[in-house]
Amino acid sequence: MPDDHEPALRQDTTRAQLDPAVSDQFVPLRRQLGVSSFGINQIALAPGQRGRIHRHNRQEEVYLVLEGTLTLAIEGEQSDLGEGELIRVAPEVRRQLINRGPGRLVLLALGGDGEHLGRDGEAFVAWEDTTGAPPQEIPRPGDLDPAELRAPSPSTPAAADDAVARYLAASEANDVEALLATLAPDCELVSPISGRMAFRGERDLRVLATAVYGGLHGLRWGPQIGEGRVRTVIGEAQVGPGVRLTDAMVFELDAQGRIARVRPHIRPWLGLTMFALTLGPRMALHPGAVLRAVRGGSR
């Protein structure tokens, strides 16, 4: 609902929301916004995923990296682009989008065809004016009065760090309730055994967290790696009789700094095998959670 600082939008404007944690790789924003002169899409790739090799007949494209690192292959030759970088690819040039990790890749793809119209804008000194002039002929307005500025948002890097730090501390202590308190309501936890299974909802996440952290001993996490909405943390634990495993956990955060997605990467093979043997019987007691995870992972 709009508030006093955000009046309802006019009918000749449209709005959409980027969702870096969405499970869909391709989100067509053009249709959501009703844009008719160019294409705009959100593309999200998990570590190891890649798009099709493709090209366009007339449309040139610009890729803007929002999170992660894009490995862009142009006619088979690869180069990397980091957060905030853009690249333009001409029509008829074959390209492929690749995510080599370690975190999730989120980017905007913008495409269009035809000549740019150039400067066709008009600027106005005040809202009361009905006649405009070329923008370069109108002076820039002064800055806002400090009293008009918004208060700082609680969605800061410190808040994001705090959510991950509390998750790590809770998992080391096997405190499932404290762990669940760090998660967003729609959080998704990808199975540490099968990347095709995704657990969602407080009930199923409680079942999984209880089974996972109840089967580990001496879990210790290292420092957080990364900035923005993606954090990676490496931890070590013991599972079974003297078998050590290493877990590289990727956390994806929402706009409020809550954990929206968790993707574990367990190594080595022996540790993963022993972990699966330990986790399997625990999860077998909750077949409904497993079935929902299988269905959820196939979205």
Secondary structure, 3 states (H helix, E strand, C coil): CCCCCCCCCCCCCCCCCCCCCCCCCEEEHHHHHCCCCCEEEEEEECCCCECCCECCCCCEEEEEEEECCEEEEECCEEEEECCCCEEEECCCCCEEEECCCCCCEEEEEEEECCCCCCCCCCECCCCCCCCCECHHHCCCCCCCCHHHCCCCCCCCHHHHHHHHHHHHHHHHCCCHHHHHCCEEEEEEEECCCCCCCEEECHHHHHHHHHHHHHCCEEEEECCCECCCCEEEEEEEEEECCCEEEEEEEEEEECCCCCEEEEEEEEECHHHHHHHHHHHHHHHHCCHHHHHHHHHHHCC
